[in-house]
Amino acid sequence: MENLRPKIEFYRQRTFSEKMNVVFAFIRENWKPLLKYSFYLIMPICLIQTFAMNAFVNVAFNVGFNAGANAATGASGLNPFGDSLASFISSYGVLMCCTMIGSGILSGLVYALMETYSSRENRLQDVTLSDFKDLLVKNAWKYIRLMFAIITVYVLIVVVLALLAAYVTAWTLIVTIPVALLCTLALIPLLMVAPAYIFERDITFVGAFRKAWKLGMATLGGMIGLMIVLSFISSVIQSITMMPWYLLSIIGNIFSTTSESMMSQSVAYKFAQYILGLIQSYGSYVASIIGAIGLAFQYFHAREKLEGVTIESNISNFSKL
């Protein structure tokens, strides 16, 4: 019955409502392989990420409580971290590494499935990992490279702005504030860099940023609107999966610091926190699928609008007849 539906065209100009419709049409048609392979590939990451996340949150709560207690008693010189500084840094580092790897794998998976959908006669029906394994590896590696590059540039910008802010004068503020605003605005059209770098096989690393800037600036208003709506929907899903874990963690830490209760040290509490943390971690990745697909269709729309990909393809196919 699914084959009776018209195959979704990727490269096509669409209005805002049409882009919203096609994003959820693609998800409705292919939700089974999206959930199946995201679970297989992301859950091992979530197992480690949840452990690091729980450790980080527990240490952070204790640090905040100790800082508040020191301030209340006037012992401001005491270190709020105590003996937990190494645990705080290590858990945060593991959490960030898992998030980066998980995001790379998930984005690589989504775009690999979209490419397979486009090239396969049966779309994603009965698709197996071997059908898109090579695409998955290439896409994930490309996405991780992009993340490293963006993080490096962001850190350099923050360092420069921090150095300028350290010598605050009227002149440095005149420079620092506009630069910070321009850097923030520049990130919006560069959201297109991931689909540009992944879907265009012959493009260079630097060329992907140039293409993303070109496509993003040409369709900036539509991209901002689409991303705001899809981000809101994703945040709702993330909030639903996060709330049980969040409430349990807060209640457990409050009881452990305000009474003699050993709730946070009990096996049952730690097991429940870990299971709910797994749901939260996996839920956040699943929610991000919506944004990845929406960004891809925004990229298809922008390329068709500026470059006429479908027209060029039809001309090439006509000349071969």
C-alpha positions in Angstrom: 0.0 0.0 0.0 2.9 2.4 0.7 4.1 2.1 -2.9 0.8 3.6 -4.0 1.9 7.0 -2.6 3.8 9.2 -5.0 7.6 9.2 -4.3 8.6 12.4 -2.6 10.6 14.7 -4.8 13.7 16.2 -3.1 14.8 18.9 -5.4 11.7 21.1 -5.7 10.8 24.7 -4.8 8.3 24.7 -2.0 6.4 27.2 0.1 6.7 27.3 3.9 3.6 25.1 4.4 4.7 22.7 1.6 8.1 22.3 3.3 6.4 21.5 6.6 4.1 19.0 5.0 6.9 17.2 3.1 9.1 16.9 6.2 6.3 15.1 8.1 5.3 13.2 5.0 8.8 11.8 4.8 8.8 10.9 8.5 5.3 9.3 8.3 6.4 7.1 5.4 9.8 6.1 6.8 9.4 6.2 10.6 10.1 2.5 11.0 13.6 2.5 9.5 14.4 5.8 11.1 13.6 4.6 14.6 15.0 1.1 14.0 18.4 2.1 12.8 18.7 5.1 15.1 18.0 2.8 18.0 20.6 0.2 16.9 23.3 2.9 16.3 22.6 5.5 18.9 21.6 3.4 21.9 25.2 2.2 22.5 26.3 5.9 22.6 23.4 6.6 25.0 24.5 3.9 27.4 27.8 5.8 28.0 26.3 9.3 27.6 23.7 8.7 30.3 26.3 7.5 32.8 28.4 10.6 32.2 25.3 12.9 32.2 24.1 11.6 35.6 27.6 12.0 37.1 27.9 15.5 35.7 24.5 16.6 36.9 25.0 15.1 40.4 28.4 16.8 40.8 27.1 20.1 39.4 24.2 20.1 41.9 26.6 19.4 44.8 28.9 22.2 43.6 26.0 24.6 43.5 24.8 23.5 46.9 28.3 23.8 48.4 28.8 27.3 46.9 25.5 28.4 48.4 26.3 27.0 51.8 29.8 28.6 51.7 28.2 32.0 50.8 25.6 31.6 53.6 28.2 30.8 56.3 30.7 33.4 55.0 33.3 30.8 54.0 33.7 32.2 50.6 37.4 31.0 50.3 36.5 27.3 50.3 36.6 25.4 47.1 33.0 24.3 46.3 34.3 21.4 44.1 36.0 19.8 47.0 37.4 16.5 45.7 34.9 16.4 42.8 36.8 18.6 40.3 38.3 15.6 38.4 34.9 13.9 38.3 33.3 17.1 37.0 35.8 17.6 34.2 35.9 14.0 33.2 32.2 13.5 33.1 31.7 16.7 31.2 34.4 15.7 28.7 32.8 12.2 28.1 29.4 13.8 27.8 30.6 16.2 25.1 32.4 13.5 23.2 29.3 11.2 23.2 27.1 14.1 22.1 29.5 14.9 19.2 29.8 11.3 18.1 26.1 10.6 18.5 25.1 13.7 16.5 27.5 12.7 13.8 26.1 9.2 13.6 22.5 10.3 13.7 22.9 13.0 11.0 24.9 10.6 8.9 22.2 8.0 9.3 19.3 10.4 8.4 21.0 11.7 5.3 22.1 8.2 4.2 18.6 7.0 4.5 17.3 10.0 2.5 19.9 9.3 -0.3 18.9 5.6 -0.3 15.2 6.5 -0.5 15.9 8.6 -3.5 18.0 6.0 -5.4 16.3 2.8 -4.4 13.2 1.6 -6.4 11.5 0.3 -3.3 12.5 3.4 -1.3 13.2 2.3 2.3 11.0 -0.8 2.3 13.0 -3.8 3.6 16.1 -1.7 3.7 19.1 -3.3 5.5 22.2 -1.7 7.0 24.3 -3.1 4.1 22.3 -1.0 1.7 23.5 2.3 3.1 26.5 1.4 5.3 29.1 3.1 3.1 27.0 6.3 2.9 26.5 6.2 6.7 30.2 6.1 7.4 31.1 8.8 4.9 28.2 11.1 6.1 29.0 10.6 9.8 32.7 11.3 9.3 31.9 14.5 7.2 29.5 15.7 9.9 32.0 15.2 12.7 34.7 17.1 10.7 32.3 20.0 10.3 31.6 20.0 14.1 35.3 20.1 14.9 35.8 23.0 12.5 32.8 25.0 13.8 33.8 24.4 17.4 37.4 25.4 16.7 36.3 28.7 15.0 33.8 29.3 17.8 36.5 28.9 20.5 38.8 31.2 18.7 36.1 33.9 18.4 35.3 33.5 22.1 39.0 33.9 23.1 39.4 37.0 21.0 36.2 38.6 22.4 37.3 37.7 25.9 40.6 39.3 25.4 38.9 42.4 24.1 36.4 42.4 27.0 39.3 42.1 29.5 40.4 45.6 28.5 37.0 47.2 28.5 36.9 50.6 27.2 34.4 52.5 25.1 36.5 51.7 22.0 36.7 47.9 22.7 32.9 47.8 23.3 32.3 49.5 20.0 34.3 46.6 18.3 33.3 43.7 20.6 29.5 44.0 20.5 29.1 44.3 16.7 31.5 41.5 16.1 29.6 39.2 18.5 26.3 40.1 16.8 27.8 39.5 13.3 29.2 36.1 14.3 25.8 35.1 15.7 24.0 36.2 12.6 26.6 34.4 10.4 25.8 31.1 12.0 22.2 31.2 10.6 22.9 30.8 6.9 25.8 28.4 7.7 23.2 25.9 9.1 23.1 24.7 5.5 26.7 23.5 5.6 25.9 20.0 6.7 23.5 19.0 3.9 25.7 20.9 1.4 28.8 19.0 2.4 27.0 15.6 2.7 24.8 15.6 -0.4 27.3 17.1 -2.8 29.9 14.4 -3.2 32.4 16.5 -5.2 32.4 19.6 -3.0 35.4 20.5 -1.0 35.4 21.3 2.7 35.8 25.1 2.2 33.5 24.9 -0.8 30.7 23.6 1.5 30.9 26.7 3.6 30.8 28.9 0.6 27.8 27.0 -0.8 26.0 27.1 2.5 26.5 30.8 2.8 25.2 31.3 -0.7 22.1 29.1 -0.3 21.4 30.3 3.2 21.5 34.0 2.4 19.3 33.5 -0.7 16.6 31.7 1.4 17.3 33.2 4.9 13.7 34.2 5.8 12.2 30.8 4.9 15.0 28.9 6.7 14.6 30.9 9.9 10.9 30.4 9.9 11.2 26.6 9.2 13.9 26.1 11.8 12.0 28.0 14.5 8.9 25.9 14.0 10.7 22.6 13.8 12.9 23.5 16.8 9.8 24.2 18.8 8.3 20.8 17.9 11.6 19.1 18.7 11.9 20.9 22.0 8.5 19.7 23.1 9.4 16.1 22.4 12.7 16.6 24.2 10.9 18.1 27.2 8.5 15.2 27.4 11.3 12.6 27.5 13.5 14.7 29.8 11.0 15.7 32.5 10.8 12.3 34.4 14.6 12.1 34.6 15.0 15.8 35.5 12.4 15.6 38.3 13.9 12.4 39.7 17.4 13.9 39.7 16.3 17.1 41.3 14.3 15.4 44.0 17.0 12.9 44.8 19.7 15.5 45.1 17.5 17.8 47.3 16.8 14.9 49.6 20.5 13.9 49.8 21.5 17.4 50.9 18.7 18.5 53.2 18.2 15.4 55.3 19.8 12.2 56.4 18.1 10.4 53.6 20.3 8.1 51.5 17.9 8.2 48.6 20.5 9.3 46.1 22.8 6.4 47.2 20.3 3.6 46.9 20.5 1.1 44.1 16.9 1.6 43.2 17.3 5.4 42.8 20.5 5.0 40.7 18.8 2.4 38.5 15.7 4.5 37.9 17.8 7.6 37.2 19.9 5.6 34.7 16.8 4.2 32.8 15.1 7.6 32.7 18.4 9.1 31.6 18.5 6.6 28.7 15.0 7.6 27.7 16.0 11.3 27.9 19.2 10.8 25.8 17.6 8.7 23.1 14.6 11.0 23.0 16.8 14.1 22.4 18.4 12.3 19.4 15.1 11.2 18.0 13.7 14.7 18.3 16.7 16.1 16.4 15.7 13.9 13.4 13.0 16.4 12.6 15.4 19.3 12.4 17.9 17.3 10.2 15.2 16.3 7.7 13.8 19.9 7.7 17.2 21.3 7.0 17.7 18.8 4.2 14.4 19.9 2.5 15.4 23.5 3.0 18.6 22.8 1.2 16.8 21.0 -1.7 14.5 24.0 -2.0 17.4 26.5 -2.1 19.4 24.5 -4.6 16.4 24.1 -6.9 15.6 27.8 -6.6 19.1 29.0 -7.3 20.6 26.3 -9.5 17.6 24.5 -11.1 18.9 21.0 -10.3 15.8 19.2 -11.6 15.9 21.2 -14.9 19.6 20.3 -15.4 18.9 16.7 -14.7 16.1 16.6 -17.2 18.2 18.1 -19.9 21.0 15.6 -19.2 18.6 12.7 -19.3 17.0 14.0 -22.5 20.4 14.3 -24.3 21.0 10.6 -23.5 17.8 9.4 -25.2 
